[in-house]
Amino acid sequence: MQLIPSKRHEDRQLLDITFDRLIGSDVRLSGQSREFVPRWDSLGHVSLILELEKKLKRSFSVHQIESMNSYKAILKVLDLEDEKL
């Protein structure tokens, strides 16, 4: 019997792949916040948000986008989004 991955699990995989490609797995694994990562500047942040919106087929509010300043914070926003479904 094959298990069907949950939407939450699929979102987590898409986030990890996208984050690692645009920002870096070292940042994801270290837990650094945006302010300490030079490559995660405003352009990098917009690129990440746009890519996540496209891949996850959802949009984020300005407040959510502003709060997405670390990998952990992004996970929190995604978990909150899933709870609203």
SVG drawing of the C-alpha trace seen along z (x, -y; Angstrom):
<svg xmlns="http://www.w3.org/2000/svg" viewBox="-11 -45 37 47">
<polyline fill="none" stroke="black" stroke-width="0.4" points="0.0,0.0 1.4,-3.4 0.9,-6.3 -0.2,-9.6 1.8,-12.5 -0.3,-15.1 -0.6,-18.6 1.4,-19.9 4.2,-17.5 4.2,-18.5 4.3,-22.2 7.3,-21.5 9.2,-19.8 8.5,-22.6 9.6,-25.1 12.8,-23.3 13.7,-23.0 12.8,-26.6 14.5,-28.0 17.7,-26.0 17.9,-27.1 17.3,-30.8 18.7,-31.4 20.8,-28.3 20.5,-25.1 23.2,-26.4 20.8,-29.2 17.9,-26.9 19.9,-24.4 21.6,-27.1 18.3,-28.9 19.8,-32.3 17.4,-35.2 17.3,-37.3 19.2,-40.3 22.4,-38.2 22.4,-36.7 23.7,-39.1 22.3,-37.1 18.8,-37.3 18.4,-41.0 15.2,-42.7 15.4,-41.3 16.2,-37.8 13.2,-38.1 10.8,-39.1 12.1,-36.4 11.6,-33.8 8.0,-35.0 7.0,-35.1 8.4,-31.6 6.6,-30.3 3.3,-31.9 3.6,-30.3 4.6,-26.8 2.2,-26.7 -0.6,-28.3 -1.4,-30.8 -0.8,-34.4 0.5,-36.0 -0.6,-39.2 1.9,-42.1 2.0,-41.2 2.9,-37.6 5.6,-38.6 7.1,-41.0 7.1,-38.3 8.8,-35.7 12.3,-36.7 13.7,-33.2 13.1,-29.6 11.3,-28.9 9.1,-32.0 8.2,-30.9 7.2,-27.5 5.0,-29.2 3.2,-31.2 2.6,-28.1 1.3,-26.2 -1.1,-29.0 -2.2,-29.1 -2.9,-25.3 -4.9,-25.7 -7.3,-28.1 -8.2,-25.5"/>
</svg>
